[in-house]
Amino acid sequence: MHVVAAKPLFLSKDLVSSEAIANEREILKSQAESTGKSQMAIEKIVEGRLRKYFEEVALMEQKFIVNDAINIKTLVDNLSKEVGSPVKVSNFLRVEVGEGIERLEASDEPLAQTA
């Protein structure tokens, strides 16, 4: 339910690719530089916004949609304590209705043969 609603892109912030981080850092830096603040303030702004970015795209960093006072990592830790054994999220898959249709429409092959 949470994955569908929050649309995470990565499992944890450790798994966010260095390219994605560098790209996001450049975007945030250019936005911060347009404010005209000092370089030290710009770095702090970028780091704060980068933490916010991780909270949006990394599943384990996201706020739980049912109770936004905790994040998913805390929820999993609490569940581990409750059941008395380690609980680990190793992967997730999110499928959206209509996803991939564009590629099928672009091909000239018929999707199904009718008899």
C-alpha positions in Angstrom: 0.0 0.0 0.0 2.8 2.4 0.9 4.8 1.7 -2.3 1.8 2.4 -4.4 1.0 5.7 -2.7 4.5 7.1 -2.2 6.1 5.9 -5.4 9.6 5.4 -4.2 12.4 5.0 -6.7 15.0 3.3 -4.5 15.0 0.9 -1.6 17.4 2.9 0.6 19.4 6.1 0.3 22.5 3.9 0.0 21.2 2.5 -3.2 20.6 5.8 -4.9 23.0 6.0 -7.9 25.8 8.5 -7.7 24.6 9.8 -11.1 21.2 10.6 -9.6 22.7 12.3 -6.6 25.1 14.3 -8.7 22.3 15.4 -11.0 20.0 16.3 -8.1 22.9 18.2 -6.4 23.5 20.3 -9.5 19.8 21.2 -9.8 19.6 22.1 -6.2 22.8 24.1 -6.3 21.7 26.2 -9.3 18.4 26.9 -7.5 20.2 27.9 -4.3 22.7 30.1 -6.2 19.8 32.1 -7.7 18.9 33.3 -4.1 22.2 35.3 -4.0 23.3 33.9 -0.6 26.8 33.1 0.5 28.6 29.9 -0.7 28.4 28.5 2.9 24.7 29.1 3.1 24.2 27.6 -0.4 26.0 24.4 0.7 23.8 24.1 3.7 20.7 24.7 1.6 21.8 22.0 -0.9 22.5 19.4 1.9 19.1 20.1 3.5 17.2 19.8 0.2 19.2 16.6 -0.6 18.0 15.0 2.6 14.5 16.0 1.6 15.1 14.4 -1.8 16.2 11.1 -0.1 13.0 11.2 2.0 11.0 11.4 -1.2 12.8 8.8 -3.4 14.2 6.2 -0.9 11.5 3.8 0.5 13.2 3.2 3.9 13.5 7.0 4.4 9.9 7.9 3.5 7.3 8.8 6.1 4.8 6.0 6.5 1.5 7.0 4.9 -0.7 5.6 7.6 1.3 7.3 10.4 3.6 10.1 9.2 5.2 10.4 12.6 7.5 7.4 11.7 9.4 6.4 8.7 9.5 3.0 7.0 12.8 2.1 8.6 11.4 2.7 12.1 8.3 0.8 11.2 10.3 -2.2 10.1 12.5 -2.0 13.2 9.4 -1.9 15.4 7.9 -4.9 13.6 11.1 -6.8 14.2 10.9 -6.2 17.9 7.2 -7.2 17.8 7.7 -10.5 16.1 10.9 -11.3 17.9 13.0 -11.9 14.8 14.7 -9.7 12.2 12.4 -8.3 9.4 14.1 -7.0 6.3 12.8 -5.4 3.1 15.0 -6.7 0.4 13.2 -5.5 -2.7 10.0 -4.0 -3.9 8.1 -3.8 -7.2 5.6 -1.1 -8.2 3.4 -1.7 -11.2 1.1 1.0 -12.6 -1.9 0.4 -14.8 -1.1 1.3 -18.3 2.7 1.3 -17.7 4.5 0.1 -20.9 1.6 0.7 -23.2 3.5 3.4 -25.0 6.1 0.9 -26.1 3.5 -1.6 -27.3 1.6 1.1 -29.2 4.8 2.2 -31.0 5.4 -1.3 -32.4 3.6 -2.3 -35.5 3.0 -5.9 -34.3 -0.6 -6.8 -33.3 -1.1 -7.5 -29.7 -3.4 -10.4 -30.2 -4.8 -12.3 -33.1 -8.6 -12.7 -33.1 -10.1 -15.9 -34.6 
